Amino acid sequence: MTLPPFDLHRPQSLEEATEFADRYGEDAAYYCGGTELLLLLKMGFAQFGHLIDLKGIHELGGVRAENGSLVVGGTVTHRELERSKLVRERLPALAAMDELEGIGQPDGYHRKALHVQAATPRDDTVVLAQVYMKYAEQVIEADVQLGPLAEYTLAHAALYRRRGGQAY
């Protein structure tokens, strides 16, 4: 699968991003990261002549308190959430979860896209699933349970080890 042709625009302000969207209309898509969108384009499920990359827009970053709420900008990464003083103060469970998962760190979870095909021979539907996973060498031999966890615990993290063999 290859990507269809498109023009990539990298605005530096919200005003510039809005101008691109107004100019190209339904032939444009905003993205910030883009993994899922690029996969949809490759698979032919979406088609846009223009992609508007929002990562360079400073106004969309940061974590701030506003009117009693915590506002997380669209370009904020998992690592930024994990390290944010405001998140640690106001939503400690979120900060702990990101730290526990280690998303985006070399020894943390990695997001992967899986193409899942229907099990019946007559149905050639392919569904895109996003999963968070660890590499096999990071899993400690243990009685690993499949299925959703009732709650997020440090015991879960103990099933994994950092590269180099140290447990969390």
DSSP file (Angstrom, degrees, kcal/mol; ACC not computed):
  #  RESIDUE AA STRUCTURE BP1 BP2  ACC     N-H-->O    O-->H-N    N-H-->O    O-->H-N    TCO  KAPPA ALPHA  PHI   PSI    X-CA   Y-CA   Z-CA
    1    1 A M              0   0    0      0, 0.0     2,-0.3     0, 0.0    42,-0.1   0.000 360.0 360.0 360.0 136.5    0.0    0.0    0.0
    2    2 A T        -     0   0    0     40,-0.3     0, 0.0    39,-0.1     0, 0.0  -0.899 360.0-102.0-124.3 156.5    1.2    3.5   -0.9
    3    3 A L        -     0   0    0     -2,-0.3    39,-0.1     1,-0.1     3,-0.1  -0.529  35.4-123.1 -73.5 138.9    0.0    6.9    0.1
    4    4 A P        -     0   0    0      0, 0.0     2,-0.1     0, 0.0    -1,-0.1  -0.406  43.8 -83.7 -72.1 161.1   -2.0    8.8   -2.5
    5    5 A P        +     0   0    0      0, 0.0     2,-0.3     0, 0.0    43,-0.1  -0.393  59.9 156.4 -68.5 143.4   -0.6   12.2   -3.5
    6    6 A F        -     0   0    0     -2,-0.1     2,-0.5    -3,-0.1    44,-0.2  -0.973  41.5-112.3-157.2 159.7   -1.5   15.2   -1.3
    7    7 A D  E     -a   50   0A   0     42,-3.0    44,-2.7    -2,-0.3     2,-0.5  -0.847  29.1-143.7 -96.8 134.0   -0.1   18.6   -0.4
    8    8 A L  E     -a   51   0A   0     -2,-0.5     2,-0.4    42,-0.2    44,-0.2  -0.861  14.6-168.8-101.8 127.8    1.2   19.0    3.1
    9    9 A H  E     -a   52   0A   0     42,-2.9    44,-2.8    -2,-0.5    -2,-0.0  -0.951   8.0-167.7-117.9 135.2    0.7   22.4    4.8
   10   10 A R        -     0   0    0     -2,-0.4    44,-0.1    42,-0.2    42,-0.1  -0.702  13.2-168.8-123.2  79.0    2.4   23.3    8.1
   11   11 A P        -     0   0    0      0, 0.0    45,-0.3     0, 0.0     3,-0.1  -0.275  16.9-153.9 -66.4 153.9    0.7   26.4    9.5
   12   12 A Q  S    S+     0   0    0     45,-0.1    46,-0.6     1,-0.1     2,-0.3   0.387  75.7  36.0-107.2  -0.3    2.4   28.3   12.4
   13   13 A S  S  > S-     0   0    0     44,-0.1     4,-2.1     1,-0.1     5,-0.1  -0.968  79.8-115.1-146.9 161.4   -0.8   29.8   13.8
   14   14 A L  H  > S+     0   0    0     -2,-0.3     4,-2.5     2,-0.2     5,-0.2   0.885 117.1  55.8 -63.1 -38.2   -4.5   29.0   14.2
   15   15 A E  H  > S+     0   0    0      1,-0.2     4,-2.0     2,-0.2    -1,-0.2   0.919 108.5  46.6 -60.8 -44.4   -5.3   31.8   11.8
   16   16 A E  H  > S+     0   0    0      2,-0.2     4,-2.0     1,-0.2    -1,-0.2   0.891 111.5  51.5 -66.2 -39.2   -3.1   30.3    9.1
   17   17 A A  H  X S+     0   0    0     -4,-2.1     4,-2.2     1,-0.2    -2,-0.2   0.901 109.9  50.0 -63.2 -41.2   -4.6   26.8    9.7
   18   18 A T  H  X S+     0   0    0     -4,-2.5     4,-2.8     1,-0.2    -1,-0.2   0.881 107.2  54.6 -65.1 -38.6   -8.1   28.2    9.3
   19   19 A E  H  X S+     0   0    0     -4,-2.0     4,-2.4     2,-0.2    -1,-0.2   0.917 108.6  48.4 -61.2 -43.3   -7.1   29.9    6.1
   20   20 A F  H  X S+     0   0    0     -4,-2.0     4,-2.5     2,-0.2     5,-0.3   0.935 112.6  48.2 -61.7 -45.7   -5.9   26.6    4.7
   21   21 A A  H  X S+     0   0    0     -4,-2.2     4,-2.1     1,-0.2    -2,-0.2   0.904 113.0  47.7 -62.6 -41.9   -9.1   24.9    5.7
   22   22 A D  H  < S+     0   0    0     -4,-2.8    -1,-0.2     1,-0.2    -2,-0.2   0.898 113.8  48.3 -64.3 -40.3  -11.3   27.7    4.2
   23   23 A R  H  < S+     0   0    0     -4,-2.4    -2,-0.2    -5,-0.2    -1,-0.2   0.896 123.3  29.6 -68.2 -41.6   -9.3   27.6    1.0
   24   24 A Y  H >< S-     0   0    0     -4,-2.5     3,-2.0     1,-0.2    -2,-0.2   0.569  85.4-178.8-102.4 -10.3   -9.4   23.8    0.5
   25   25 A G  G ><  -     0   0    0     -4,-2.1     3,-1.5    -5,-0.3    -1,-0.2  -0.160  68.9  -1.6  54.8-132.5  -12.7   22.9    2.2
   26   26 A E  G 3  S+     0   0    0      1,-0.3    -1,-0.3    -4,-0.1    -4,-0.1   0.545 124.4  71.6 -72.6  -6.6  -13.6   19.2    2.2
   27   27 A D  G <  S+     0   0    0     -3,-2.0    23,-1.9    -6,-0.1    22,-1.1   0.338  92.7  73.5 -87.6   7.6  -10.5   18.3    0.3
   28   28 A A  E <   -b   50   0A   0     -3,-1.5     2,-0.4    21,-0.2    23,-0.2  -0.900  59.1-168.1-122.6 150.7   -8.5   19.1    3.5
   29   29 A A  E     -b   51   0A   0     21,-1.7    23,-3.0    -2,-0.3     2,-0.2  -0.999  16.8-136.4-136.6 135.4   -8.0   17.3    6.8
   30   30 A Y  E     +b   52   0A   0     -2,-0.4     2,-0.3    21,-0.2    23,-0.2  -0.609  30.7 172.4 -79.5 147.2   -6.4   18.6   10.0
   31   31 A Y  E     -b   53   0A   0     21,-2.3    23,-2.9    -2,-0.2    24,-0.4  -0.988  26.9-169.3-153.3 158.1   -4.0   16.2   11.8
   32   32 A C  S    S-     0   0    0     -2,-0.3     2,-0.3    21,-0.2     3,-0.1  -0.717  92.2  -4.2-146.0  87.6   -1.6   16.2   14.7
   33   33 A G  S    S-     0   0    0     -2,-0.2    -2,-0.0     1,-0.1    20,-0.0  -0.640  83.0-158.3 120.2 -70.4    0.4   13.1   14.7
   34   34 A G     >  +     0   0    0     -2,-0.3     4,-3.2     1,-0.1     5,-0.3   0.385  46.8 129.1  86.8  -1.7   -1.4   11.5   11.8
   35   35 A T  H  > S+     0   0    0      1,-0.2     4,-1.8     2,-0.2     5,-0.1   0.932  81.4  40.8 -54.0 -50.4   -0.7    7.8   12.2
   36   36 A E  H  > S+     0   0    0      1,-0.2     4,-2.4     2,-0.2    -1,-0.2   0.916 115.8  50.4 -65.3 -43.6   -4.3    6.8   11.9
   37   37 A L  H  > S+     0   0    0      1,-0.2     4,-2.4     2,-0.2    -2,-0.2   0.920 109.3  50.8 -62.4 -44.0   -5.0    9.2    9.1
   38   38 A L  H  X S+     0   0    0     -4,-3.2     4,-2.5     1,-0.2    -1,-0.2   0.876 110.4  50.2 -63.1 -36.5   -2.1    8.1    7.1
   39   39 A L  H  X S+     0   0    0     -4,-1.8     4,-2.3    -5,-0.3     6,-0.2   0.913 109.6  50.5 -66.4 -41.9   -3.2    4.5    7.5
   40   40 A L  H  X>S+     0   0    0     -4,-2.4     5,-2.0     2,-0.2     6,-1.1   0.895 111.5  49.0 -61.9 -39.4   -6.7    5.4    6.4
   41   41 A L  H ><5S+     0   0    0     -4,-2.4     3,-1.0     4,-0.2    -2,-0.2   0.935 110.9  49.6 -64.2 -46.5   -5.3    7.1    3.3
   42   42 A K  H 3<5S+     0   0    0     -4,-2.5   -40,-0.3     1,-0.3    -2,-0.2   0.885 112.0  48.4 -59.1 -39.8   -3.0    4.1    2.5
   43   43 A M  H 3<5S-     0   0    0     -4,-2.3    -1,-0.3    -5,-0.1    -2,-0.2   0.540 113.8-117.4 -81.3  -6.2   -6.0    1.7    2.8
   44   44 A G  T <<5S+     0   0    0     -3,-1.0    -3,-0.2    -4,-0.6    -2,-0.1   0.597  82.3 119.6  82.9  10.2   -8.2    3.9    0.6
   45   45 A F  S   <S+     0   0    0     -5,-2.0     2,-0.3    -6,-0.2    -4,-0.2   0.647  79.2  28.2 -82.2 -15.3  -10.8    4.6    3.3
   46   46 A A        -     0   0    0     -6,-1.1     2,-0.4    -9,-0.1    -2,-0.2  -0.981  64.8-166.9-141.8 152.7  -10.1    8.4    3.2
   47   47 A Q        +     0   0    0     -2,-0.3     2,-0.4    -3,-0.1   -41,-0.0  -0.943  14.1 162.0-146.5 121.5   -8.9   10.7    0.4
   48   48 A F        -     0   0    0     -2,-0.4   -20,-0.2   -43,-0.1   -21,-0.1  -0.998  30.1-155.3-137.6 140.2   -7.7   14.3    0.8
   49   49 A G  S    S+     0   0    0    -22,-1.1   -42,-3.0    -2,-0.4     2,-0.4   0.631  86.9  40.4 -84.9 -15.2   -5.7   16.5   -1.5
   50   50 A H  E     -ab   7  28A   0    -23,-1.9   -21,-1.7   -44,-0.2     2,-0.4  -0.995  62.6-165.3-140.1 129.6   -4.4   18.6    1.4
   51   51 A L  E     -ab   8  29A   0    -44,-2.7   -42,-2.9    -2,-0.4     2,-0.7  -0.956  10.5-153.8-112.8 134.9   -3.3   17.7    4.9
   52   52 A I  E     -ab   9  30A   0    -23,-3.0   -21,-2.3    -2,-0.4     2,-0.6  -0.915   9.4-151.9-112.8 106.0   -2.9   20.5    7.5
   53   53 A D  E     - b   0  31A   0    -44,-2.8     3,-0.4    -2,-0.7   -21,-0.2  -0.681  11.8-174.2 -83.0 116.3   -0.3   19.5   10.1
   54   54 A L    >   +     0   0    0    -23,-2.9     3,-1.9    -2,-0.6     6,-0.2   0.477  58.1  98.2 -90.8  -3.5   -1.2   21.3   13.4
   55   55 A K  T 3  S+     0   0    0    -24,-0.4    -1,-0.2     1,-0.3   -23,-0.1   0.779  79.5  55.9 -59.6 -28.1    1.9   20.2   15.4
   56   56 A G  T 3  S+     0   0    0     -3,-0.4     2,-0.9   -45,-0.3    -1,-0.3   0.398  78.7 105.8 -86.7   4.6    3.7   23.6   14.8
   57   57 A I    X   -     0   0    0     -3,-1.9     3,-1.7     1,-0.2     4,-0.2  -0.756  54.5-162.4 -92.1 107.8    0.9   25.7   16.2
   58   58 A H  G >  S+     0   0    0     -2,-0.9     3,-2.0   -46,-0.6    -1,-0.2   0.835  84.8  64.6 -58.0 -37.5    2.1   27.0   19.6
   59   59 A E  G 3  S+     0   0    0      1,-0.3    -1,-0.3    14,-0.0   -46,-0.1   0.715  96.7  58.6 -62.1 -19.9   -1.4   28.0   20.8
   60   60 A L  G <  S+     0   0    0     -3,-1.7    15,-2.3    -6,-0.2    16,-0.4   0.397  95.9  81.9 -91.1   3.2   -2.5   24.3   20.7
   61   61 A G    <   +     0   0    0     -3,-2.0    13,-0.1    13,-0.2    15,-0.0  -0.422  63.3  47.5 -99.4 176.2    0.2   23.2   23.1
   62   62 A G        -     0   0    0     11,-0.2    11,-2.7    -2,-0.1     2,-0.4   0.190  67.0-101.6  85.0 162.3    0.4   23.2   26.9
   63   63 A V  E     +C   72   0B   0      9,-0.2     2,-0.3    17,-0.1     9,-0.2  -0.989  45.3 165.7-122.6 130.8   -1.6   22.2   29.9
   64   64 A R  E     -C   71   0B   0      7,-2.3     7,-3.4    -2,-0.4     2,-0.4  -0.979  37.5-115.6-146.4 157.3   -3.4   25.0   31.8
   65   65 A A  E     +C   70   0B   0     -2,-0.3     2,-0.3     5,-0.2     5,-0.2  -0.801  38.3 170.7 -92.0 134.2   -6.1   25.6   34.5
   66   66 A E  E >   -C   69   0B   0      3,-2.8     3,-1.9    -2,-0.4    -2,-0.0  -0.932  62.6 -18.8-150.1 120.8   -9.1   27.5   33.2
   67   67 A N  T 3  S-     0   0    0     -2,-0.3     3,-0.1     1,-0.3    -1,-0.0   0.865 127.0 -49.9  51.9  42.7  -12.4   28.1   34.9
   68   68 A G  T 3  S+     0   0    0      1,-0.3    -1,-0.3     0, 0.0     2,-0.3   0.504 121.5 100.6  78.7   3.9  -11.9   25.2   37.3
   69   69 A S  E <  S-C   66   0B   0     -3,-1.9    -3,-2.8     2,-0.0     2,-0.6  -0.770  73.5-119.7-117.0 163.7  -11.0   22.8   34.6
   70   70 A L  E     -C   65   0B   0     -2,-0.3     2,-0.6    -5,-0.2    -5,-0.2  -0.924  27.3-157.4-101.8 122.3   -7.8   21.4   33.3
   71   71 A V  E     -C   64   0B   0     -7,-3.4    -7,-2.3    -2,-0.6     2,-0.6  -0.897   4.2-164.5-106.0 122.6   -7.3   22.2   29.6
   72   72 A V  E     -C   63   0B   0     -2,-0.6    -9,-0.2    -9,-0.2   -10,-0.1  -0.928  20.3-128.0-108.9 120.4   -5.0   19.9   27.6
   73   73 A G    >   -     0   0    0    -11,-2.7     3,-1.6    -2,-0.6   -12,-0.2  -0.263  19.5-115.9 -66.1 153.5   -3.8   21.3   24.2
   74   74 A G  T 3  S+     0   0    0      1,-0.3   -13,-0.2   -13,-0.1    -1,-0.1   0.678 113.2  50.9 -65.3 -20.1   -4.2   19.2   21.1
   75   75 A T  T 3  S+     0   0    0    -15,-2.3    -1,-0.3   -18,-0.1     2,-0.2   0.377  80.0 122.3 -99.4   4.8   -0.5   18.9   20.5
   76   76 A V    <   -     0   0    0     -3,-1.6     2,-0.1   -16,-0.4    -4,-0.0  -0.470  53.5-142.3 -70.1 134.9    0.4   17.8   24.1
   77   77 A T     >  -     0   0    0     -2,-0.2     4,-2.0     1,-0.1     5,-0.2  -0.473  23.9-108.5 -92.0 165.8    2.3   14.5   24.2
   78   78 A H  H  > S+     0   0    0      1,-0.2     4,-2.6     2,-0.2     5,-0.2   0.900 121.2  54.8 -57.9 -40.8    1.9   11.7   26.8
   79   79 A R  H  > S+     0   0    0      1,-0.2     4,-1.9     2,-0.2    -1,-0.2   0.897 105.9  50.9 -62.3 -40.8    5.3   12.6   28.1
   80   80 A E  H  > S+     0   0    0      2,-0.2     4,-1.1     1,-0.2    -1,-0.2   0.899 110.8  49.2 -63.9 -39.9    4.2   16.2   28.7
   81   81 A L  H >< S+     0   0    0     -4,-2.0     3,-0.6     1,-0.2    -2,-0.2   0.931 109.8  51.6 -62.0 -45.1    1.1   15.0   30.5
   82   82 A E  H 3< S+     0   0    0     -4,-2.6    -1,-0.2     1,-0.2    -2,-0.2   0.862 116.7  39.4 -60.2 -37.0    3.2   12.8   32.7
   83   83 A R  H 3< S+     0   0    0     -4,-1.9    -1,-0.2    -5,-0.2     2,-0.2   0.545  86.6 118.1 -92.7  -8.4    5.6   15.6   33.6
   84   84 A S    <X  -     0   0    0     -4,-1.1     4,-2.3    -3,-0.6     5,-0.2  -0.415  55.1-151.5 -67.4 126.8    3.0   18.4   34.0
   85   85 A K  H  > S+     0   0    0     -2,-0.2     4,-2.2     1,-0.2     5,-0.2   0.900  98.0  52.5 -62.0 -41.7    2.8   19.9   37.5
   86   86 A L  H  > S+     0   0    0      2,-0.2     4,-3.0     1,-0.2     5,-0.4   0.906 109.5  48.0 -62.7 -42.2   -0.9   20.7   37.0
   87   87 A V  H  > S+     0   0    0      1,-0.2     4,-2.6     2,-0.2     8,-0.3   0.925 111.6  50.1 -65.4 -43.4   -1.8   17.2   35.9
   88   88 A R  H  < S+     0   0    0     -4,-2.3    -1,-0.2     1,-0.2    -2,-0.2   0.875 116.8  42.1 -62.3 -36.9    0.1   15.7   38.9
   89   89 A E  H  < S+     0   0    0     -4,-2.2    -2,-0.2    -5,-0.2    -1,-0.2   0.918 128.7  25.2 -74.8 -44.6   -1.7   18.1   41.2
   90   90 A R  H  < S+     0   0    0     -4,-3.0    -3,-0.2     1,-0.2    -2,-0.2   0.761 135.5  24.5 -98.2 -28.1   -5.2   17.9   39.8
   91   91 A L    >X  +     0   0    0     -4,-2.6     4,-1.8    -5,-0.4     3,-0.8  -0.500  64.4 162.3-134.9  65.0   -5.4   14.5   38.0
   92   92 A P  H 3> S+     0   0    0      0, 0.0     4,-2.6     0, 0.0     5,-0.2   0.805  74.3  59.9 -59.8 -29.8   -2.7   12.3   39.8
   93   93 A A  H 3> S+     0   0    0      2,-0.2     4,-2.3     1,-0.2     5,-0.1   0.898 105.6  48.2 -65.4 -38.8   -4.3    9.1   38.4
   94   94 A L  H <> S+     0   0    0     -3,-0.8     4,-2.3     2,-0.2     5,-0.2   0.930 112.8  47.6 -66.2 -44.9   -3.7   10.3   34.8
   95   95 A A  H  X S+     0   0    0     -4,-1.8     4,-2.2    -8,-0.3    -2,-0.2   0.918 113.6  48.2 -61.6 -43.0   -0.1   11.3   35.5
   96   96 A A  H  X S+     0   0    0     -4,-2.6     4,-2.9     2,-0.2    -1,-0.2   0.888 110.0  52.3 -65.4 -39.5    0.5    7.9   37.2
   97   97 A M  H  X S+     0   0    0     -4,-2.3     4,-2.7     2,-0.2     5,-0.2   0.940 111.3  45.4 -64.1 -47.1   -1.0    6.0   34.4
   98   98 A D  H  X>S+     0   0    0     -4,-2.3     4,-1.8     1,-0.2     5,-0.8   0.903 115.7  47.4 -63.4 -39.7    1.1    7.6   31.7
   99   99 A E  H  <5S+     0   0    0     -4,-2.2    -2,-0.2    -5,-0.2    -1,-0.2   0.921 112.7  49.2 -66.6 -42.6    4.2    7.2   33.9
  100  100 A L  H  <5S+     0   0    0     -4,-2.9    -2,-0.2     1,-0.2    -1,-0.2   0.910 114.2  44.8 -62.5 -44.0    3.3    3.6   34.6
  101  101 A E  H  <5S-     0   0    0     -4,-2.7     8,-1.9    -5,-0.2    -1,-0.2   0.799  92.9-148.3 -71.7 -28.6    2.8    2.8   30.9
  102  102 A G  T ><5 -     0   0    0     -4,-1.8     3,-2.2     6,-0.2     6,-0.3   0.846  22.4-169.2  63.5  33.0    5.9    4.7   29.8
  103  103 A I  T 3 < +     0   0    0     -5,-0.8    -1,-0.2     1,-0.3     7,-0.1  -0.329  68.8  13.1 -59.7 131.6    4.2    5.6   26.6
  104  104 A G  T 3  S+     0   0    0      5,-1.3    -1,-0.3     1,-0.3     6,-0.1   0.336 100.4 114.8  85.6  -6.9    6.7    7.1   24.1
  105  105 A Q  S X  S-     0   0    0     -3,-2.2     3,-2.1     4,-0.2    -1,-0.3  -0.674  79.3-113.9 -92.6 152.4    9.7    6.0   26.1
  106  106 A P  T 3  S+     0   0    0      0, 0.0    -1,-0.1     0, 0.0    -2,-0.1   0.826 119.0  36.4 -54.9 -32.9   12.1    3.4   24.6
  107  107 A D  T 3  S+     0   0    0     56,-0.1    -4,-0.1    -4,-0.1     3,-0.1   0.243 108.3  86.2-103.8  14.1   11.2    0.9   27.3
  108  108 A G  S <  S-     0   0    0     -3,-2.1    -6,-0.2    -6,-0.3    -5,-0.2  -0.185  91.2 -58.6 -98.1-168.3    7.5    1.9   27.5
  109  109 A Y        -     0   0    0     -8,-1.9    -5,-1.3    25,-0.1     2,-0.4  -0.380  48.1-151.0 -69.8 152.6    4.4    0.9   25.5
  110  110 A H  E     -D  133   0C   0     23,-2.6    23,-2.3    -7,-0.1     2,-0.5  -0.986  12.2-127.7-127.1 138.6    4.3    1.5   21.8
  111  111 A R  E     +D  132   0C   0     -2,-0.4     2,-0.3    21,-0.2    21,-0.2  -0.730  32.7 178.0 -87.8 131.0    1.2    2.2   19.7
  112  112 A K  E     -D  131   0C   0     19,-2.7    19,-2.8    -2,-0.5     2,-0.5  -0.952  24.9-131.5-130.7 150.1    0.8   -0.1   16.7
  113  113 A A  E     -D  130   0C   0     -2,-0.3     2,-0.4    17,-0.2    17,-0.2  -0.883  21.4-164.5-101.7 132.1   -1.8   -0.4   14.1
  114  114 A L  E     -D  129   0C   0     15,-3.2    15,-2.9    -2,-0.5     2,-0.7  -0.944  14.5-142.6-115.8 137.8   -3.2   -3.8   13.3
  115  115 A H  E     -D  128   0C   0     -2,-0.4     2,-0.6    13,-0.2    13,-0.2  -0.896  22.3-165.8 -97.4 115.6   -5.2   -4.7   10.2
  116  116 A V  E     -D  127   0C   0     11,-3.3    11,-3.3    -2,-0.7     2,-0.3  -0.903   2.4-157.0-109.6 122.4   -7.9   -7.2   11.4
  117  117 A Q  E     -D  126   0C   0     -2,-0.6     9,-0.2     9,-0.2     7,-0.1  -0.754  29.5 -98.2 -99.4 145.4   -9.7   -9.1    8.7
  118  118 A A        -     0   0    0      7,-2.0    -1,-0.1    -2,-0.3     5,-0.0  -0.212  26.5-130.1 -57.9 149.1  -13.2  -10.6    9.3
  119  119 A A  S    S+     0   0    0     -3,-0.0    -1,-0.1     3,-0.0     5,-0.0   0.678  82.3  87.1 -78.6 -18.5  -13.1  -14.3   10.1
  120  120 A T  S >  S-     0   0    0      1,-0.1     3,-1.1     3,-0.1    -2,-0.1  -0.650  76.7-135.1 -87.3 140.0  -15.7  -15.4    7.6
  121  121 A P  T 3  S+     0   0    0      0, 0.0    -1,-0.1     0, 0.0    -3,-0.0   0.787 103.4  55.5 -62.3 -28.3  -14.5  -16.2    4.0
  122  122 A R  T 3  S+     0   0    0      1,-0.1     2,-0.7     2,-0.0    -3,-0.0   0.681  96.8  72.4 -79.6 -16.4  -17.4  -14.1    2.4
  123  123 A D    <   +     0   0    0     -3,-1.1    -5,-0.1     1,-0.1    -1,-0.1  -0.869  50.9 176.1-106.7 111.8  -16.5  -10.9    4.3
  124  124 A D        +     0   0    0     -2,-0.7     2,-0.1    -7,-0.1    -1,-0.1   0.134  32.7 140.4 -98.9  21.3  -13.3   -9.2    3.1
  125  125 A T        -     0   0    0     -8,-0.1    -7,-2.0     1,-0.0     2,-0.5  -0.422  36.3-159.4 -65.0 133.5  -13.8   -6.3    5.5
  126  126 A V  E     -D  117   0C   0     -9,-0.2     2,-0.4    -2,-0.1    -9,-0.2  -0.977   4.0-161.8-116.6 128.4  -10.5   -5.1    7.1
  127  127 A V  E     -D  116   0C   0    -11,-3.3   -11,-3.3    -2,-0.5     2,-0.6  -0.896  14.7-133.8-111.1 138.5  -10.8   -3.1   10.3
  128  128 A L  E     -D  115   0C   0     -2,-0.4     2,-0.4   -13,-0.2   -13,-0.2  -0.815  25.4-172.9 -91.5 123.5   -7.9   -0.9   11.6
  129  129 A A  E     -D  114   0C   0    -15,-2.9   -15,-3.2    -2,-0.6     2,-0.5  -0.960  14.9-146.4-118.7 134.8   -7.3   -1.4   15.3
  130  130 A Q  E     +D  113   0C   0     -2,-0.4     2,-0.3   -17,-0.2   -17,-0.2  -0.869  24.5 179.6 -98.0 128.9   -4.9    0.7   17.4
  131  131 A V  E     -D  112   0C   0    -19,-2.8   -19,-2.7    -2,-0.5     2,-0.5  -0.937  25.7-139.2-128.6 152.0   -3.2   -1.3   20.2
  132  132 A Y  E     +D  111   0C   0     -2,-0.3     2,-0.3   -21,-0.2   -21,-0.2  -0.948  38.3 165.1-107.4 130.0   -0.6   -0.4   22.9
  133  133 A M  E     -D  110   0C   0    -23,-2.3   -23,-2.6    -2,-0.5     2,-0.3  -0.912  34.3-134.4-142.6 163.9    1.9   -3.1   23.4
  134  134 A K        -     0   0    0     -2,-0.3     2,-0.1   -25,-0.2   -25,-0.1  -0.861  40.1-101.4-111.9 154.1    5.3   -4.0   24.8
  135  135 A Y    >   -     0   0    0     -2,-0.3     3,-2.4     1,-0.1     4,-0.4  -0.479  34.8-112.3 -73.1 150.0    7.9   -5.9   22.9
  136  136 A A  G >  S+     0   0    0      1,-0.3     3,-1.5     2,-0.2    -1,-0.1   0.838 115.3  59.8 -54.5 -38.5    8.1   -9.6   23.8
  137  137 A E  G 3  S+     0   0    0      1,-0.3    -1,-0.3    23,-0.0    28,-0.1   0.621 100.3  58.4 -69.3  -9.4   11.6   -9.3   25.4
  138  138 A Q  G <  S+     0   0    0     -3,-2.4    23,-3.4    22,-0.1     2,-0.5   0.552  84.6  94.6 -93.0  -9.3   10.1   -6.8   27.9
  139  139 A V  B <  S-E  160   0D   0     -3,-1.5     2,-0.3    -4,-0.4    21,-0.2  -0.724  71.0-139.2 -88.6 126.3    7.5   -9.2   29.3
  140  140 A I        -     0   0    0     19,-3.0     2,-0.3    -2,-0.5    -2,-0.1  -0.630  32.8 -99.8 -80.0 139.1    8.5  -11.1   32.4
  141  141 A E  S    S+     0   0    0     -2,-0.3     2,-0.3     2,-0.1    -1,-0.1  -0.447  74.1 124.7 -61.1 119.6    7.5  -14.7   32.4
  142  142 A A  S    S-     0   0    0     -2,-0.3     2,-1.9    17,-0.0    17,-0.0  -0.944  76.5 -73.8-162.8 174.2    4.4  -14.8   34.6
  143  143 A D        -     0   0    0     -2,-0.3     2,-0.4     2,-0.0    -2,-0.1  -0.610  57.5-166.9 -81.4  81.7    0.8  -15.8   34.5
  144  144 A V        -     0   0    0     -2,-1.9     2,-0.4    15,-0.1    -2,-0.0  -0.591   8.1-144.8 -77.4 126.0   -0.3  -13.0   32.2
  145  145 A Q        -     0   0    0     -2,-0.4     2,-0.3     2,-0.1    -1,-0.0  -0.758   7.6-140.8 -92.5 134.0   -4.0  -12.6   32.1
  146  146 A L        +     0   0    0     -2,-0.4    -1,-0.0     2,-0.0     0, 0.0  -0.647  60.3  49.6 -88.7 151.7   -5.7  -11.6   28.9
  147  147 A G  S    S-     0   0    0     -2,-0.3    -2,-0.1     2,-0.0     2,-0.0  -0.360  96.5 -36.3 110.0 169.9   -8.6   -9.2   28.9
  148  148 A P        -     0   0    0      0, 0.0     2,-0.3     0, 0.0     3,-0.0  -0.331  59.5-121.0 -67.7 144.2   -9.3   -5.8   30.4
  149  149 A L        -     0   0    0      1,-0.1     3,-0.1    -2,-0.0    -2,-0.0  -0.627   8.7-136.1 -82.3 142.6   -8.0   -5.1   33.8
  150  150 A A  S    S-     0   0    0     -2,-0.3     2,-0.3     1,-0.2    -1,-0.1   0.864  88.0  -4.9 -65.5 -34.3  -10.5   -4.2   36.5
  151  151 A E  S    S-     0   0    0     -3,-0.0     2,-0.6     2,-0.0    -1,-0.2  -0.977  79.6-100.0-153.6 163.2   -8.2   -1.4   37.6
  152  152 A Y        +     0   0    0     -2,-0.3     2,-0.3    -3,-0.1   -55,-0.0  -0.779  52.3 168.9 -90.1 120.6   -4.8   -0.1   36.8
  153  153 A T     >  -     0   0    0     -2,-0.6     4,-1.1     1,-0.1     3,-0.4  -0.868  51.0-118.1-134.0 163.0   -2.2   -1.3   39.4
  154  154 A L  H  > S+     0   0    0     -2,-0.3     4,-1.6     1,-0.2    -1,-0.1   0.770 113.0  67.1 -67.7 -25.5    1.5   -1.5   40.0
  155  155 A A  H  4 S+     0   0    0      1,-0.2     4,-0.4     2,-0.2    -1,-0.2   0.875  97.4  53.7 -62.0 -35.8    1.1   -5.2   40.0
  156  156 A H  H >4 S+     0   0    0     -3,-0.4     3,-1.6     1,-0.2    -1,-0.2   0.934 106.6  50.9 -61.3 -46.1    0.3   -4.9   36.3
  157  157 A A  H >< S+     0   0    0     -4,-1.1     3,-1.8     1,-0.3    11,-0.4   0.799  97.4  68.7 -63.9 -28.4    3.5   -3.0   35.7
  158  158 A A  T 3< S+     0   0    0     -4,-1.6    -1,-0.3     1,-0.3    -2,-0.2   0.668  85.0  71.0 -66.5 -15.4    5.5   -5.7   37.5
  159  159 A L  T <  S+     0   0    0     -3,-1.6   -19,-3.0    -4,-0.4     2,-0.3   0.582  96.6  62.9 -74.6  -8.5    4.7   -8.1   34.6
  160  160 A Y  B <   -E  139   0D   0     -3,-1.8     8,-1.0   -21,-0.2     2,-0.4  -0.814  67.2-157.0-117.1 155.4    7.1   -6.0   32.5
  161  161 A R  B     -F  167   0E   0    -23,-3.4     6,-0.3    -2,-0.3     3,-0.1  -0.971  21.6-114.8-130.5 150.2   10.8   -5.3   32.7
  162  162 A R    >   -     0   0    0      4,-3.0     3,-2.0    -2,-0.4     4,-0.1  -0.321  51.1 -80.6 -70.8 160.5   12.9   -2.5   31.3
  163  163 A R  T 3  S+     0   0    0      1,-0.3     3,-0.3     2,-0.1    -1,-0.1  -0.434 123.6  45.5 -58.5 137.2   15.5   -3.3   28.7
  164  164 A G  T 3  S-     0   0    0      1,-0.1    -1,-0.3    -3,-0.1    -2,-0.1   0.313 125.9 -88.5 101.5  -7.6   18.4   -4.6   30.6
  165  165 A G  S <  S+     0   0    0     -3,-2.0     2,-0.3     1,-0.3    -2,-0.1   0.348  81.3 137.3  94.2  -6.4   16.3   -6.9   32.7
  166  166 A Q        -     0   0    0     -3,-0.3    -4,-3.0    -4,-0.1    -1,-0.3  -0.572  49.3-130.4 -78.2 136.7   15.3   -4.7   35.6
  167  167 A A  B      F  161   0E   0     -2,-0.3    -6,-0.2    -6,-0.3    -9,-0.1  -0.417 360.0 360.0 -76.2 160.2   11.7   -4.9   36.8
  168  168 A Y              0   0    0     -8,-1.0    -1,-0.1   -11,-0.4   -10,-0.1   0.473 360.0 360.0 -67.9 360.0    9.7   -1.7   37.3
